[in-house]
Amino acid sequence: MSWVGFKRAVDRAGTTIRQKTGSVERTVDNKYNEEEARFRNLETKSEDLHRQARGYAEAAKVMTLAQIDIAKSISEFSDGGGDSSASIRRYLQAMEGLEADSREKLSEDFDKAVLEPIGRFCSYFTEVDKTIKKRSRKLLDYDSQRAKVRKMVDKSVGDRLPQTEAIANQAREIYEMHNQQLLEIIPTLVDSRVDVIDPSFEAMIKAQYQFVKDAYGRLAAISGDFPPMEAQVHIDGRIDDLLGQMRGLTICGLV
């Protein structure tokens, strides 16, 4: 930071303190404050949506990889023969296929249709935020110069008043330029959310539907290898009987 920049930063910090104590009047623009509040609300919600959509894609990837790991772990319980071994191999193949499809549909298509448009939309917030901060600095400069003019008028100091008024007018023009720029940009940005969020939401739903549909189809193809859900009651009863017999066992001869 240059010396001039450092001095301006110090002057603005002093103006902020004097505004808090009431010795310098603060300019209040309710219309602008409403627009900035709308911008901050849009910024927060859009960045949350982008983060959550990215989290969904990552979670789906982790889930498919976990299913592959489960299939590999189950295969370690098999001796390589019997109906269960064939079902395990089919399950592993199904999950590997699902993982490959998810890379294409949830990594490539999802990125292009959902994450990239929302991410690009969120990138605009950084530029707007820079202008907001610049407006805030220019407003402090204007309020500071306006306070100097008022002080000179109160003390009837006329020799430097015209020059100070000219500086104040210039500061006001610079502030108003940035203020008007934001009053035009923010509503446009807020309105443009429809052109980004709506198609991205539609693409998100279609991608999720396709992923679930693929998973269902692959699992349905091997579900016939197992007994229907009604048979589970009988299986559970056999397991309970076996556990009961195990609880009745007494191990003797141990010292």
Protein Blocks (a to p, Z undefined) as FASTA:
>chain_A
ZZklmmmmmmmmmmmmmmmnopaccdddfklmmmmmmmmmmmmmmmmmmmmmmmmmmmmm
mmmmmmmmmmmmmmmmpghiajklmmmmmmmmmmmmmmmmmmmmmmmmmmmmmmmmmmmm
mmmmmmmmmmmmmmmmmmmmmmmmmmmmmmmmmnopaklmmmmmmmmmmmmmmmmmmmmm
mmmmmmmmmmmmmmmmmmmmmmmmmmmmmmmmmmmmmmmmmmmmpccfklmmmmmmmmmm
mmmmmmmpccehiZZ
